[in-house]
């Protein structure tokens, strides 16, 4: 399974959330066990162990993808959220 196979699982939703914008729906890719695993393996393989200290994921999709990447790299995960979304001390 190569990158084009993974890209084929990303569905376009036209005019969402407003006219003129095509939403990229990755849920079919996430639901496919082989595709999801391959995507994570490709990301991890690209960077390799030992070259990363932390993996940062931008909210929503970033949380879904960055967490397993961090796990496989053996490093921590840092969630990035919009201002006002976290109840504790934050960096900005």
C-alpha positions in Angstrom: 0.0 0.0 0.0 1.5 3.3 -1.1 0.7 7.0 -0.6 -1.7 7.1 -3.6 -3.7 4.2 -2.0 -4.0 6.2 1.2 -4.9 9.4 -0.7 -7.7 7.4 -2.5 -9.3 6.8 0.9 -9.6 10.6 1.6 -13.1 11.7 0.6 -14.0 15.2 -0.6 -17.1 16.7 0.8 -17.9 19.6 -1.4 -19.2 23.0 -0.1 -18.6 22.1 3.6 -18.5 23.9 6.0 -19.5 26.6 3.4 -19.8 27.1 -0.3 -16.5 26.9 -2.2 -14.7 24.8 0.4 -14.1 21.1 0.0 -13.7 19.3 3.3 -11.2 16.5 3.3 -12.8 13.6 5.2 -10.2 11.2 6.5 -12.6 8.9 8.4 -12.5 6.2 5.6 -8.7 6.1 5.9 -8.9 5.9 9.7 -11.5 3.1 9.5 -9.3 1.0 7.3 -6.9 -0.9 9.7 -4.3 -1.6 7.0 -4.4 2.0 5.7 -4.2 3.6 9.1 -1.3 1.4 10.1 0.5 2.0 6.9 0.0 5.8 7.2 1.5 5.8 10.7 4.4 3.5 9.6 5.2 5.9 6.7 5.3 8.9 9.0 7.5 7.1 11.6 9.8 5.7 8.9 10.3 9.1 7.4 11.5 10.6 10.7 13.0 7.6 12.4 13.7 6.9 16.1 16.1 9.2 17.9 15.6 12.3 15.8 12.4 13.5 17.5 12.0 14.6 21.1 8.2 15.3 21.1 5.4 15.0 18.6 3.0 18.0 18.4 -0.6 17.4 17.2 -2.9 20.3 16.2 -6.4 19.6 17.6 -8.8 17.2 16.1 -7.1 15.3 13.3 -3.7 16.1 14.6 -4.5 14.3 17.9 -5.6 11.2 16.1 -2.4 11.0 14.0 0.2 12.4 16.3 -0.6 10.1 19.3 0.3 6.8 17.6 3.3 8.4 15.9 4.6 9.5 19.3 4.0 6.0 20.7 6.0 4.4 17.9 8.8 6.9 18.2 8.9 6.4 22.0 8.4 10.1 22.7 5.8 12.3 24.3 2.8 13.9 22.7 1.9 17.6 23.0 -1.7 18.6 22.1 -2.1 22.1 20.5 -5.5 23.6 21.0 -7.2 26.9 20.3 -6.9 29.7 22.8 -9.3 29.2 25.8 -9.8 25.4 25.3 -7.6 24.2 28.1 -8.3 24.7 31.8 -4.7 24.8 33.0 -1.5 26.7 32.5 -0.6 26.9 28.8 2.1 28.1 26.5 1.3 30.4 23.6 
